[in-house]
Structures are given as structure tokens and as C-alpha cells.
Amino acid sequence: MNVSTHFTLLESDFVNMTLGNYGQVETANSKTPLFIVASGTILIEHEIFDPVKEITKVSVSKLWPVYYVSNIQICFLFTRQIL
């Protein structure tokens, strides 16, 4: 079982990536397996608003491990793990 639940279909999302056999993702369609072919790190740029000072700061967060699955339809980033 993989410890991350973050997946992307875009190889360009990664700042580093290691190819390998990381298993597969189980979906409702068991006839079409989704293979995890790489693992790596992505950086997410986001804004943080300080309501007291009424200013917005830009921050960059490092997220890993993120898995690369080339044939998924959307990216999955689970905020529960991020928070």
C-alpha cells in the first residue's frame, strides 16, 4: 500500500521524479488498472491572506511523495494530508 494519496498525470509538475514500479491505483473500473510509474516532489505556490494586517503573501509548499499515473484524468491532491 502506498502512503501518499497525491497523484498527478502531468510529468511537468515534478521538480524531481524517480521512475519505478510503485504499484497501481484501485478504481471503480477494475478492468482498467492505473499503474504508478514514478514518484517525486512537486512545489505548490499559493497565497496566504493575513486578515489582521490585510496583506497577502505568496508561499511555496513542498509536497511529496506524489505519484505519477499517466492515464488518470485529473490530479488528486488531498487537503487532509496537506493540513
Buried (B, 14 or more C-beta within 10 A) or exposed (E): EBEBEBBBBEEEBBEEBEEEEBEEBEEEEEEEEBBBBBBBBBEEEEEEEEEEEEEEEEEEEEBBBBBBBEEBEEBBBEEEEEE
